């Protein structure tokens, strides 16, 4: 952290971002200071940072997160009680017929692929990890249907191991706040976003930072018609008032 602050004191952003509130160019050090000030506000506005998916153990969170792709947490929470009652552990789910799982999860979308992933990852947990969910990014991303976002959700929320999940809300909010250098990109790379944002905050903040950005995206910084008028970050947000 110290080296980043010091190295950015006299550097302006490579993308030529204008300091909207000051009328000048925003240096890396200024942007970093603004990011931390804005996160302090998010801490106050969303004091309870948590995962909206319902789970009781790492396996349930892993399954729920795989199901959450391209659907809402609310929708996932509506199907997981029955799913976990019938298949409470990797051994049970790994021995399931994917068609039976499809019958339970069909409302979440992409249910065919997700059912195959759930059976496959459960079998792999039994065969390769003694029926337990691994605690490293490398091992988690070996599982069928598990990418970095899902792995970060599990690491941060099931094991309290620092992880920064990047979903559509995180991508949108960090872009509008210009917390990342590729904010102009129409197809930003989630891995690049993860690394760039994590470089600006201590590891102990990563998981809750993601939660708060997600909350803010859901409640205020909507994909369409963001509520800039009532946004607590509008005083410093470079995009405030200029979006439809």
Residue frames relative to the residue before (quaternion, step in Angstrom):
aa qw qx qy qz dx dy dz
X 1.0000 0.0000 0.0000 0.0000 0.00 0.00 0.00
X 0.6743 0.5049 -0.3115 0.4397 3.56 0.83 -0.95
X 0.6684 0.5045 -0.3178 0.4446 3.56 0.88 -0.92
X 0.6429 0.5194 -0.3371 0.4507 3.58 1.01 -0.75
X 0.6477 0.5109 -0.3262 0.4617 3.58 0.93 -0.84
X 0.6940 0.4825 -0.2869 0.4509 3.56 0.86 -0.97
X 0.6911 0.4941 -0.2983 0.4350 3.56 0.89 -0.92
X 0.7212 0.4590 -0.2593 0.4494 3.59 1.14 -0.51
X 0.3944 0.7682 -0.4570 0.2133 3.61 1.19 -0.05
X 0.8124 0.2387 -0.1192 0.5185 3.58 0.91 -0.79
X 0.5708 0.6009 -0.3737 0.4166 3.56 1.29 0.21
X 0.2609 -0.7271 0.6069 0.1869 3.53 -1.07 0.72
X 0.6383 -0.5445 0.3774 0.3919 3.55 -1.19 0.54
X 0.5524 -0.6489 0.4243 0.3061 3.52 -1.03 0.87
X 0.6875 0.4772 -0.3059 0.4539 3.60 1.11 -0.48
X 0.5058 -0.6926 0.4039 0.3184 3.58 1.25 0.16
X 0.2125 0.8086 -0.5244 0.1612 3.56 1.17 0.54
X 0.3368 -0.7363 0.5518 0.1999 3.55 -0.87 0.93
X 0.4295 -0.6622 0.5421 0.2884 3.55 -1.09 0.68
X 0.3066 -0.8230 0.4460 0.1723 3.53 0.13 1.35
X 0.7231 0.4449 -0.2620 0.4588 3.57 0.91 -0.83
X 0.7456 0.3904 -0.2168 0.4946 3.58 1.13 -0.57
X 0.4553 -0.6992 0.4398 0.3323 3.56 1.23 -0.33
X 0.6979 0.4212 -0.2744 0.5101 3.60 1.26 0.07
X 0.6619 -0.4755 0.3804 0.4371 3.53 -1.32 -0.19
X 0.3509 -0.7333 0.5479 0.1973 3.54 -1.00 0.86
X 0.3314 -0.7492 0.5396 0.1938 3.57 -0.65 1.08
X 0.6633 -0.4868 0.3748 0.4273 3.56 -1.26 0.24
X 0.6496 0.5127 -0.3180 0.4626 3.57 0.98 -0.81
X 0.6514 0.5066 -0.3128 0.4703 3.58 1.01 -0.79
X 0.6451 0.5091 -0.3241 0.4687 3.55 0.98 -0.80
X 0.6472 0.5191 -0.3224 0.4559 3.58 0.93 -0.84
X 0.6479 0.5061 -0.3159 0.4737 3.57 0.97 -0.84
X 0.6490 0.5093 -0.3163 0.4685 3.58 0.99 -0.81
X 0.6216 0.5488 -0.3380 0.4451 3.59 0.98 -0.82
X 0.6953 0.4638 -0.2817 0.4713 3.57 0.88 -0.92
X 0.6298 0.5184 -0.3365 0.4705 3.59 1.04 -0.70
X 0.6693 0.4860 -0.3001 0.4752 3.58 0.97 -0.82
X 0.6411 0.5007 -0.3420 0.4705 3.59 1.02 -0.66
X 0.5881 0.5578 -0.3720 0.4523 3.60 1.06 -0.61
X 0.6405 0.5080 -0.3192 0.4793 3.58 1.05 -0.75
X 0.6495 0.5128 -0.3182 0.4625 3.58 0.95 -0.84
X 0.5907 0.5602 -0.3633 0.4531 3.60 1.08 -0.64
X 0.6876 0.4825 -0.2773 0.4663 3.56 0.96 -0.91
X 0.6913 0.4844 -0.2792 0.4577 3.56 0.95 -0.89
X 0.7836 0.1662 -0.0750 0.5940 3.58 1.05 -0.80
X 0.0686 -0.8558 0.5114 0.0368 3.61 0.47 1.15
X 0.7228 0.3634 -0.2293 0.5413 3.57 1.12 -0.62
X 0.0458 -0.8025 0.5946 -0.0180 3.57 -0.23 1.28
X 0.1924 0.7946 -0.5493 0.1727 3.56 -0.63 1.08
X 0.5393 -0.5888 0.4953 0.3423 3.52 -1.35 0.31
X 0.3823 -0.7593 0.4841 0.2072 3.59 -0.74 1.03
X 0.5543 0.5873 -0.4017 0.4318 3.59 1.23 -0.18
X 0.3782 -0.7264 0.5285 0.2235 3.58 -0.99 0.83
X 0.1980 0.7731 -0.5807 0.1607 3.58 -0.83 0.98
X 0.2852 -0.7608 0.5619 0.1555 3.54 -1.27 0.47
X 0.7925 0.0908 -0.0436 0.6015 3.58 1.22 -0.28
X 0.7134 -0.4719 0.2950 0.4259 3.61 -1.21 0.29
X 0.6351 0.5335 -0.3438 0.4403 3.59 0.98 -0.75
X 0.6594 0.5015 -0.3128 0.4647 3.58 0.91 -0.86
X 0.6514 0.5002 -0.3262 0.4680 3.59 0.98 -0.76
X 0.6211 0.5411 -0.3384 0.4548 3.58 0.99 -0.80
X 0.6759 0.4888 -0.2882 0.4703 3.57 0.86 -0.97
X 0.6718 0.5070 -0.3011 0.4483 3.57 0.86 -0.97
X 0.6666 0.5043 -0.3089 0.4538 3.58 0.98 -0.79
X 0.6084 0.5240 -0.3492 0.4830 3.59 1.04 -0.68
X 0.6698 0.5002 -0.2953 0.4625 3.58 0.97 -0.83
X 0.6495 0.5838 -0.3135 0.3730 3.59 1.08 -0.70
X 0.4697 0.6804 -0.4512 0.3358 3.60 1.21 -0.19
X 0.8619 0.0393 -0.0633 0.5015 3.57 -0.88 1.03
X 0.7104 0.3297 -0.2895 0.5503 3.58 1.07 0.70
X 0.5860 -0.5992 0.4132 0.3562 3.58 -1.25 0.09
X 0.6022 -0.5503 0.4324 0.3840 3.55 -1.23 0.49
X 0.6053 0.5652 -0.3516 0.4365 3.58 1.05 -0.74
X 0.6572 0.5020 -0.3067 0.4712 3.56 0.95 -0.86
X 0.6415 0.5145 -0.3244 0.4675 3.59 0.96 -0.83
X 0.6712 0.5122 -0.2990 0.4446 3.58 0.90 -0.92
X 0.6294 0.5442 -0.3397 0.4386 3.58 1.18 -0.42
X 0.7457 0.3902 -0.2247 0.4911 3.61 1.15 -0.46
X 0.6050 0.6170 -0.3662 0.3452 3.61 1.06 -0.56
X 0.5769 0.5767 -0.4273 0.3899 3.69 0.92 -0.49
X 0.6868 0.4517 -0.2871 0.4917 3.60 0.86 -0.89
X 0.6330 0.5445 -0.3348 0.4367 3.58 0.97 -0.83
X 0.7257 0.4326 -0.2512 0.4723 3.59 0.84 -0.95
X 0.5839 0.5578 -0.3808 0.4505 3.58 1.16 -0.44
X 0.7225 0.4233 -0.2409 0.4907 3.56 0.98 -0.83
X 0.7941 0.1400 -0.0523 0.5891 3.58 1.06 -0.75
X 0.0529 -0.8826 0.4669 0.0127 3.60 0.40 1.22
X 0.8019 0.1663 -0.0740 0.5690 3.60 1.18 -0.33
X 0.7148 -0.4620 0.2973 0.4327 3.59 -1.24 0.23
X 0.6305 0.5410 -0.3499 0.4329 3.59 0.98 -0.74
X 0.6800 0.4837 -0.2897 0.4687 3.57 0.92 -0.90
X 0.7053 0.4521 -0.2789 0.4694 3.58 0.85 -0.92
X 0.6343 0.5413 -0.3308 0.4419 3.57 1.06 -0.68
X 0.7066 0.4379 -0.2570 0.4930 3.57 1.18 -0.52
X 0.4963 0.6849 -0.4092 0.3423 3.57 1.30 0.02
X 0.4582 -0.6026 0.5656 0.3271 3.51 -1.32 0.36
X 0.4958 -0.6825 0.4387 0.3098 3.63 -0.66 1.01
X 0.6079 0.5665 -0.3575 0.4263 3.60 1.09 -0.64
X 0.6348 0.5190 -0.3304 0.4675 3.58 1.08 -0.67
X 0.6369 0.5014 -0.3243 0.4876 3.56 1.07 -0.71
X 0.6088 0.5603 -0.3497 0.4395 3.58 1.02 -0.75
X 0.6277 0.5524 -0.3394 0.4309 3.57 0.99 -0.80
X 0.6915 0.4707 -0.2714 0.4760 3.57 1.09 -0.70
X 0.8019 0.3343 -0.1437 0.4738 3.58 0.88 -0.94
X 0.3377 0.7981 -0.4686 0.1713 3.62 1.23 0.05
X 0.6488 0.5484 -0.3297 0.4119 3.62 1.09 -0.55
X 0.6215 0.5821 -0.3515 0.3890 3.62 1.17 -0.30
X 0.5001 -0.6529 0.4388 0.3621 3.60 1.18 -0.23
X 0.8231 0.1193 -0.1440 0.5362 3.57 -1.12 0.77
X 0.2052 0.8495 -0.4691 0.1274 3.54 1.21 0.60
X 0.6044 0.5648 -0.3764 0.4171 3.61 1.05 -0.61
X 0.6947 0.4557 -0.2751 0.4838 3.58 0.79 -1.01
X 0.6584 0.5198 -0.3189 0.4411 3.58 0.95 -0.83
X 0.6289 0.5236 -0.3399 0.4635 3.59 1.00 -0.73
X 0.6438 0.5091 -0.3170 0.4753 3.57 0.98 -0.83
X 0.6482 0.5155 -0.3192 0.4606 3.58 0.97 -0.83
X 0.6666 0.5155 -0.3159 0.4360 3.60 0.88 -0.90
X 0.6566 0.4811 -0.3122 0.4899 3.58 0.96 -0.80
X 0.6755 0.5124 -0.2951 0.4406 3.58 0.90 -0.90
X 0.6938 0.4557 -0.2967 0.4722 3.59 0.84 -0.89
X 0.6170 0.5439 -0.3495 0.4487 3.59 1.08 -0.66
X 0.6513 0.5011 -0.3134 0.4760 3.56 0.97 -0.82
X 0.6541 0.5064 -0.3165 0.4642 3.56 0.99 -0.79
X 0.6111 0.5389 -0.3527 0.4602 3.59 1.04 -0.69
X 0.6709 0.4876 -0.2926 0.4758 3.57 0.97 -0.85
X 0.7332 0.4567 -0.2443 0.4406 3.57 0.79 -1.02
X 0.8201 0.2923 -0.1109 0.4793 3.58 0.89 -0.94
X 0.8024 0.2724 -0.1230 0.5166 3.60 1.14 -0.50
X 0.5315 -0.6753 0.3847 0.3369 3.56 1.17 0.64
X 0.6859 -0.5255 0.2783 0.4194 3.56 1.06 0.74
X 0.6298 0.5113 -0.3427 0.4739 3.58 1.25 0.26
X 0.5072 -0.6304 0.4915 0.3223 3.55 -1.23 0.48
X 0.4122 -0.7264 0.4865 0.2562 3.63 -0.68 1.00
X 0.3928 -0.7516 0.5005 0.1739 3.54 -1.27 0.53
X 0.6426 0.4821 -0.3536 0.4791 3.59 1.12 0.51
X 0.6108 -0.5580 0.4231 0.3694 3.54 -1.20 0.59
X 0.6531 0.5411 -0.3164 0.4248 3.57 0.90 -0.94
X 0.7100 0.4456 -0.2656 0.4763 3.58 0.87 -0.91
X 0.6451 0.5331 -0.3318 0.4354 3.58 0.92 -0.83
X 0.7171 0.4563 -0.2633 0.4562 3.57 0.90 -0.89
X 0.5163 0.5914 -0.4343 0.4418 3.58 1.27 0.18
X 0.5994 0.5963 -0.3499 0.4036 3.57 1.21 -0.51
X 0.5700 -0.6039 0.4269 0.3580 3.62 -1.01 0.73
X 0.8395 0.2015 -0.1581 0.4791 3.56 -0.93 0.92
X 0.6365 0.5262 -0.3239 0.4616 3.58 1.27 0.08
X 0.0543 -0.7858 0.6161 -0.0041 3.55 -0.68 1.17
X 0.7740 -0.3570 0.2376 0.4659 3.56 -1.26 -0.17
X 0.6343 0.5348 -0.3546 0.4312 3.60 0.93 -0.77
X 0.6724 0.4856 -0.2948 0.4745 3.58 0.84 -0.97
X 0.6503 0.5190 -0.3181 0.4545 3.58 0.92 -0.88
X 0.6647 0.5008 -0.3070 0.4617 3.59 0.94 -0.83
X 0.6058 0.5415 -0.3534 0.4636 3.59 1.07 -0.69
X 0.6855 0.4810 -0.2819 0.4682 3.57 0.87 -0.96
X 0.6555 0.5157 -0.3210 0.4486 3.59 0.86 -0.92
X 0.7444 0.4489 -0.2399 0.4322 3.56 0.75 -1.04
X 0.7883 0.3630 -0.1707 0.4665 3.57 0.95 -0.86
X 0.7092 0.4157 -0.2649 0.5041 3.59 1.09 -0.57
X 0.8134 0.2547 -0.0974 0.5139 3.57 1.01 -0.82
X 0.3472 -0.7510 0.4843 0.2845 3.60 1.29 -0.18
X 0.3881 0.6536 -0.5214 0.3877 3.53 1.04 0.89
X 0.5489 -0.6587 0.3806 0.3462 3.63 -0.65 1.02
X 0.1843 0.7552 -0.6095 0.1556 3.52 -0.89 1.05
X 0.1819 -0.7889 0.5814 0.0803 3.58 -1.06 0.76
X 0.1669 -0.8069 0.5599 0.0864 3.60 -0.03 1.24
X 0.1701 -0.7773 0.6007 0.0780 3.56 -0.93 0.93
X 0.0310 0.7886 -0.6119 0.0519 3.56 -0.48 1.23
X 0.7599 -0.3700 0.2458 0.4746 3.59 -1.23 -0.18
X 0.6330 0.5283 -0.3381 0.4539 3.60 1.05 -0.69
X 0.6526 0.5039 -0.3094 0.4738 3.58 0.92 -0.91
X 0.6438 0.5234 -0.3192 0.4578 3.57 0.95 -0.86
X 0.6898 0.4898 -0.2818 0.4525 3.57 0.85 -0.97
X 0.7088 0.4715 -0.2768 0.4457 3.58 0.76 -1.03
X 0.6743 0.4793 -0.3120 0.4672 3.61 0.87 -0.84
X 0.6267 0.5296 -0.3384 0.4608 3.57 1.13 -0.57
X 0.6869 0.4778 -0.2884 0.4655 3.57 0.87 -0.91
X 0.6717 0.4656 -0.2894 0.4983 3.56 1.11 -0.68
X 0.3101 -0.7688 0.4873 0.2744 3.56 1.31 -0.32
X 0.2204 0.7724 -0.5460 0.2382 3.49 0.92 1.02
X 0.7604 0.2950 -0.1654 0.5544 3.59 1.19 -0.37
X 0.5847 -0.6436 0.3829 0.3121 3.53 -1.10 0.74
X 0.7077 0.4356 -0.2719 0.4853 3.61 1.15 -0.44
X 0.2012 0.8332 -0.4974 0.1335 3.59 1.14 0.59
X 0.6292 0.5405 -0.3384 0.4443 3.60 1.18 -0.42
X 0.5472 0.6643 -0.3851 0.3332 3.58 1.18 -0.54
X 0.3564 -0.7271 0.5477 0.2106 3.55 -1.02 0.83
X 0.7597 0.2141 -0.1498 0.5955 3.58 1.28 -0.23
X 0.0137 -0.8432 0.5373 -0.0095 3.60 0.53 1.13
X 0.4658 -0.6771 0.5081 0.2577 3.54 -1.17 0.70
X 0.4243 -0.7305 0.4691 0.2575 3.64 -0.54 1.10
X 0.6378 0.5241 -0.3370 0.4527 3.59 1.01 -0.73
X 0.6435 0.5054 -0.3193 0.4781 3.59 0.99 -0.79
X 0.6239 0.5261 -0.3370 0.4694 3.59 1.01 -0.79
X 0.6417 0.5390 -0.3185 0.4430 3.56 0.88 -0.97
X 0.7126 0.4603 -0.2671 0.4572 3.56 0.75 -1.02
X 0.6746 0.5031 -0.3098 0.4425 3.59 0.92 -0.85
X 0.6809 0.4640 -0.2972 0.4824 3.60 0.92 -0.83
X 0.6521 0.5183 -0.3235 0.4488 3.60 0.92 -0.83
X 0.6133 0.5587 -0.3453 0.4386 3.58 1.13 -0.58
X 0.7054 0.4736 -0.2500 0.4644 3.57 1.23 -0.45
X 0.7587 0.2925 -0.1671 0.5575 3.60 1.25 -0.22
X 0.5468 -0.6082 0.4477 0.3616 3.60 -1.10 0.55
X 0.6505 -0.5601 0.3421 0.3823 3.61 -1.06 0.68
X 0.6412 0.5478 -0.3405 0.4157 3.59 0.98 -0.72
X 0.6610 0.5012 -0.3034 0.4689 3.60 1.25 -0.29
X 0.5097 0.7253 -0.4035 0.2265 3.57 1.11 -0.62
X 0.7139 0.4658 -0.2844 0.4388 3.60 0.70 -1.03
X 0.7006 0.4500 -0.2766 0.4796 3.59 0.84 -0.94
X 0.5786 0.5625 -0.3757 0.4557 3.59 1.11 -0.58
X 0.6490 0.5076 -0.3154 0.4709 3.58 0.92 -0.86
X 0.6410 0.5251 -0.3259 0.4552 3.59 0.92 -0.89
X 0.7008 0.4778 -0.2817 0.4485 3.57 0.84 -0.95
X 0.6234 0.5126 -0.3409 0.4820 3.58 1.05 -0.64
X 0.6347 0.5173 -0.3212 0.4758 3.58 1.05 -0.76
X 0.6353 0.5184 -0.3287 0.4686 3.60 0.92 -0.88
X 0.6774 0.4997 -0.2956 0.4517 3.55 0.89 -0.96
X 0.6472 0.5172 -0.3161 0.4622 3.57 1.03 -0.75
X 0.6798 0.4869 -0.2859 0.4680 3.56 1.02 -0.78
X 0.7793 0.3957 -0.1869 0.4485 3.56 0.87 -0.96
X 0.8304 0.1876 -0.0604 0.5212 3.60 0.99 -0.73
X 0.7832 0.3148 -0.1632 0.5108 3.58 0.66 -1.10
X 0.0278 -0.8554 0.5166 -0.0248 3.54 0.65 1.20
X 0.6264 -0.5379 0.4013 0.3966 3.55 -1.20 0.48
X 0.7681 0.1613 -0.0916 0.6128 3.56 1.04 -0.82
X 0.8555 0.0332 -0.0718 0.5117 3.53 -0.99 0.92
X 0.0360 -0.8084 0.5873 -0.0182 3.60 0.44 1.17
X 0.4464 -0.7066 0.4902 0.2472 3.55 -1.05 0.81
X 0.0595 -0.8482 0.5262 0.0089 3.57 0.58 1.17
X 0.5960 0.5993 -0.3642 0.3912 3.59 1.06 -0.73
X 0.7831 0.2877 -0.1425 0.5327 3.57 1.04 -0.78
X 0.4336 0.7125 -0.4532 0.3145 3.58 1.25 0.26
X 0.4286 -0.7204 0.4819 0.2550 3.62 -0.79 0.95
X 0.6849 0.4668 -0.2785 0.4853 3.59 1.26 -0.27
X 0.4006 0.7717 -0.4410 0.2226 3.59 1.26 -0.07
X 0.5995 0.5940 -0.3678 0.3905 3.61 1.09 -0.58
X 0.7981 0.2557 -0.1273 0.5306 3.59 1.10 -0.63
X 0.5120 0.6570 -0.4243 0.3554 3.61 1.20 -0.26
X 0.4342 -0.7239 0.4727 0.2527 3.62 -0.70 1.03
X 0.7160 0.4502 -0.2481 0.4724 3.59 1.20 -0.49
X 0.4164 0.7474 -0.4522 0.2521 3.60 1.24 -0.17
X 0.8582 0.1655 -0.1334 0.4672 3.53 -0.90 0.99
X 0.6921 0.4718 -0.2915 0.4620 3.60 1.21 -0.07
X 0.6066 0.5370 -0.3522 0.4685 3.57 1.32 0.15
X 0.5091 -0.6288 0.4892 0.3256 3.55 -1.17 0.60
